[in-house]
Amino acid sequence: MAVAPAAAGVGRGRRSAATVAAWGGWGGRPRPSNVLLQLRQGQLTGRGLTRAVQFTETFLTERDKQSKWSGIPQLLLKLYATSHLHSDFVECQNILKDISPLLSMEAMAFVTEERKFTQETTYPNTYVFDLFGGVDLLVEILMRPTISIRGQKLKISDEMSKDCLSILYNTCVCTEGVTKRLAEKNDFVIFLFTLMTSKKTFLQTATLIEDILGVKKEMIRLDEVPNLNSLVSNFDQQQLANFCRILAVTISEMDTGNDDKHTLLAKNAQQKKSLSLGPSAAEINQAALLSIPGFVERLCKLATRKVSESTGTASFIQELEEWYTWLDNALVLDALMRVANEESEHNQASIVFSPLAAPEENGLPHMSARTQLPQSMKIMHEIMYKLEVLYVLCVLLMGRQRNQVHRMIAEFKLIPGLNNLFDKLIWRKHSATALVLHGHSQNCDCSPDITLKIQFLRLLQSFSDHHENKYLLLNNQELNELSAISLKANIPEVEAVLNTDRSLVCDGKRGLLTRLLQVMKKEPAESSFRFWQARAVESFLRGTTSYADQMFLLKRGLLEHILYCIVDSECKSRDVLQSYFDLLGELMKFNIDAFRRFSKYINNDTKFQVFMKQINSSLVDSNMLVRCVTLSLDRFENQVDVKVAEVLSECRLLTYVSQVPVQMSFLFRLINIIHVQTLTQENVSCLNTSLVILMLARRKGQLPLYLQLLQRMEHSNKYPGFLLNNFHNLLRFWQQHYLHKDKDSTCLENSSCISFSYWKETVSILLNPDRQSPSALVSYIEEPYMDIDREFTEE
């Protein structure tokens, strides 16, 4: 590299203007803060002092004595001089070897001692390294292979690339802002992917890319990565598992956050914008991955392989390096110490190292190559892999190519494979010495064991939701049981059950769904898994109501378990309660046997009052159950059957909801707790439940009566027009939202057994502008209080 003009006169004893300024004028004393301030200013503006090469070595040496910069600026000065285009890089690599331990020790301290090192030195080494231009210089060195001289590409060794990457990573860990600056260099980020072709540099590259993508404002496009197909296809299974950590960032929509919390107004606006812009970067990246031959198949193999299959002939040090990429240095040390003690107590192979000894260049302690990786670490190693793999599969299952992914996952037997791992790995019992994340407990939601369980449950939810492949969660015997239930009830067998490929279902004594029910019923009251378990089971029931599916779960005591949790344990968690109410609604809908079981459990007024108190405590959480009971009551009342009549007379819940004042109370509150500006995916169900109540009233010719009663309730609350104006606006939004979304309309139809055309007709009747119509909302809003033409804004 050519020497900068500012340093050209160094050999003749002259000082550059920048150096003079740093010294505070001719003959002045060095002022540390002045130099660092100007360097930081130059880094921000790109002008003035920006690199070590702009200073004389004499000046830097003198200043180092006072500021304790550990000789880093002088090393950078030499690195500039030895890293020019025509260099053989031998000396350059030696200098990197000198710089690396200065930064890696600091990074170790940063993690293990929670930045205590900052109290011992005024200027941390990583900060000095970055301030004197070290980060930018290493980026230039790494990207030398992109430069051609006389038609030939420059090359640097893997070892040198590895050193550069380690130094960059340690600087990112310790110095704020470095990662963001690297993220802004899009050509550098794309170039980093090419360094993963070498096994020697793969781990360091993957770790750095993951950190960079985590702060990058705009998502990269994988189709811009050179030779992506061959890159991924050549990864071994360990590398592919590590690569999934990167993929997790590149295939997830960046700004959606928690979908349930974002307003539908905002989401609709975003969807309109997206339609004009075309597919998002995440969607493009998903398509790019699915076009790679064998990609999904390899993910399924990774997700389902047993711990005994994961070690192979890899050496201990290789295994440990892979472990190191998942966890910070502190956790590696803590884990190794604990496992070493655990294994040595049982006279097994132990890890021998001194915790106070200096680490190797990659940050790992000295160890014996003869040491075998302890079983407990092998298990945790595999858990960390599966976490990322399951996440990637889950995202792909929810993407545009969902049906394609479903076919592949079924074909490659992901579900039977997970079923075989359920007891020994996914839902294994915790041992007293189980590894947990640094600074956390076994019961913390951040621990790998718990995170794996939650990711597993999310995958089951995505897999089962409105898809006929959900029956792969059963084994052959359980599928036969479904057929027998249909036969006994004299109803047609579910077509999806008949079409299920028996060679792809679970094997063993129990299918995955049954295993899930077993652990669900044993879950402690305070467990964070209850929400996810209920969601996963509910997704199996969602869609067109299946009597056989409901009876399959009822026979296994699911309804009694849910009622125990709601009533007897008096669950307080709003999220868990909502998931239980939703599950209960799907389990009981149109099923007279379920309501009979409900009556047997809720067999006195005290229990019923507790149950209703839970429902009324938050209608946003319980409205799906209210909808289920309302729909079921309407169907039962139209059936001529002794058993149905008996349950109708005995069931406290059905009797209670059959009262018009009770229905009106639900209706009033459901409309009152939502507004167009606050509608989300989570609470829009309140609007649809209120519509169900009014659609059933319309069927009976009672729609005008219900509207009249709403008007009276408005006046009794001294807010004339408030509720009906709000409902009018909500229905206008409903038309905009649902008439352009096929999936949502199908879901409404399937879940209610009311044709979508009837939904649309009812909304149109309610929004009729004719004030003479007895079924139009405007007929019940007095002129002075009319406010029905508001524009929909997010304010």
C-alpha positions, 0 to 999 in steps of 0.5 A: 500500500502506498504511504499516505502523503501525511507521512511522506516526510517522516524520514526527513525529520519533518512533521505533518500538519496533522501531527503538529495539531495533535501535539498542540503546536510546535514544541507543545506537550502531547495531549492524549485527549486531543489526538483521540478526539481528532481521530474520532472526528476524522472517523466520523467525517472522513477528513483529517486524522483517520489512520496510524499512517498519518503519524510518525513512529517516534510520535506514536512511541512517545505517546504510547508511554503516557497513554498505554496503547499497548503498542497498537498504533505502531503495529498498525503503522507496520501493518500498513507498510507490509500490506501493500498490493505487491507484498508477500504478506509474510511480515504482515501475518506476523504483525497480525499474530502480535495484534491478535492476543492483545484484542482477544484477551480483552474480548475474553475479559469483556465477556467474563468480567463484564467490562471490568477491564475498562477500569484498568486502562484508560483506552481499551485495546480494541478502541485504540485499534479501531481509532487508528484505522485498524478496522478499515485496514483489515477490511482492505486486506481481506478484500484483496482477492477481489482485486486483479493485477494484470489479469491475476487475482491477488491471494491471501492465505486462509491463516491470514484471513482467519487472523483478520476475522478474529481481530475484527470480531473481537473489536466488534464485541468490545467497541461500540459502533464497529459492527454497524460500520461494517454492516454499512459496507454491503460489498464487504458483507457479501464478500464475507460469504465467499470466505466460508468456502474454506473450512479453516475460515468458516467458523470465524466468518460465520460468527462475524457475519451473524453479528453484522447482519444482526445490526444491518438496517437493510436485509441482504439478498442471498441471490447476490452471494456468488455461487450460493448453490455450490457454497451451501451444497459443499457445507458439511452438516456442522457447517450447515447447522452454523449457517442456519444462524445466519439464515435465521436473520436473512429469511425473517421479515425485519420489521414485523416484530410481534405480528399480533401487536401491530395494527391491521391498519399499519399491516394493510398499508405495508401490504399495499406498499409491498405489492407495488414493490414486489417480493421482500428481501426475506421472500427472495431469500427463502426462494433462493434457499429452496432452489438449492438441491437437497437443502430442505432434506439436509435440514430435516436430517440435521433436525432428526439425527441422534446425538450418537450420530453427530460426533462421527470421527471429528476430533475433540478440538474440532468439536470444541471449536464448533461449540465455541461459535455458539457461545461466548468465551465465558460460557465455554469456560464455565461449561468446560469446568462444570462438565470436567468436574462432572465427568471426572467424578465418575472416573470418565475422561475429563478436560484438563486445563488451567482456568487461569492459563492464557487462551489460544488464539481462538480464545479457547483454553489449552487442552489435551487432544486425547480428551473425549467430548463429554456426553452432556456437552455433546447433547447441548451441542446438538440442542444448539444446532437443532434450535437454529435448524428448526427455526429455519424450517418453521419460517419456511413453513410460514412463507409463500412456498408453504405447500412446497416446504410441506411436501418436502418435510413430509417426504423427508420424514421430519415428523417421525424423526422428531417423534423418535427424539422426543423423550431423549432429547427434545423433552428430556429430563433435566439433570442437576448438572445440565448446562445452561446459558451463562448468567441464567438458570435451568428454568430461564426462558433463555436456556437452550433446553427451554428454547429448543422446546419452544421452537419445537412447539412453534414448528408443530403449530406451523406444520399443523395449522390448516393443513392436511399433513397434520395427520402425520403427527399420529401413528398408524394405530392412532389413524385407525382410531380416528377411522373407528370414531367416524364409523361409530358416529356414522359420519364420513371419514375425514378425507385427509385421513384417508389420503394420508401416506401411512409410510410417512407417519410416526412410528412407535407406540405413540405419535407426536401429538399424543406425546405432546398431550402427555407432557402437557398434562404433567406441566407445572402450573407456572410453566412457560410451556403451557402457552406454546403447548396449547397453541400447538394442539389448537393448530391441529384442530383449526380449520373445518371442524372434525368430530373425530379429531375432537373425540380423539383428544377428548378421550385423552382427558384434554378437556378436563385438563384445560378446565382444571387449569382455568378453574381449579388452578385459577391460572393468572397468565393472560397469554396462557388463559387465551391459549386455553380458551382458544383451544377449548373453543376448538375442542368443544365446537358443535360437539355435544359430547364435549359439552356433556363432559364440560357439565360433568366437570363444572358441576356446581355453581361455585365452579361455574362462577369461577369459570365465568369470572375468568371469561369476563376478566378479558373478552379479548382472551376469551371471545373465541370460546364465546363464539364457539358456545354461541355457534354450538348453541344455535346448532343444538337448538335446531336439532331434534335429538334426546341426547342434545336436549338433555345436554341443553337442559343440564349444561350451565354454560349453554343455558347461560349463553342462551339468554338474550341479555347475556348475549347483549352484554357480550356484544356490547363489550366486544364492540366497545373494547376495539376501535379501527385504530387499535385493531390487531391480529390478536383482537380482530376476533372480537369484531368477528365474534360480534358479527357471529352473534348478529348473523345468528340473530339475523337468521332468527329474524331478530337483527332489528331487536338486537340493534335496538337493544344496543341503542338502549344500552348506549343511552343507559350508559349516557353515550348515545351514538358512541357504540354504534358509530364505532361499530359502523367504522369497524364494519367499513374496515372489515369490508376493506380488510376481508374482501381482499384476503382469501385466506382470512375469508376461508378461515372465517367460513371454515371456523364458523360453518357460515358461508362467507357470502352470508358474512358479506351480506350481513355486513352490507345490510348493517352498513345500508345508508337507508335510515328507513331500514330496520336492519341498518345501523344508521337507523339507530344513530340519532342525527346529532350523534352521527359520525360514520364517515371518518377516514381511517388513519393510525392516529 
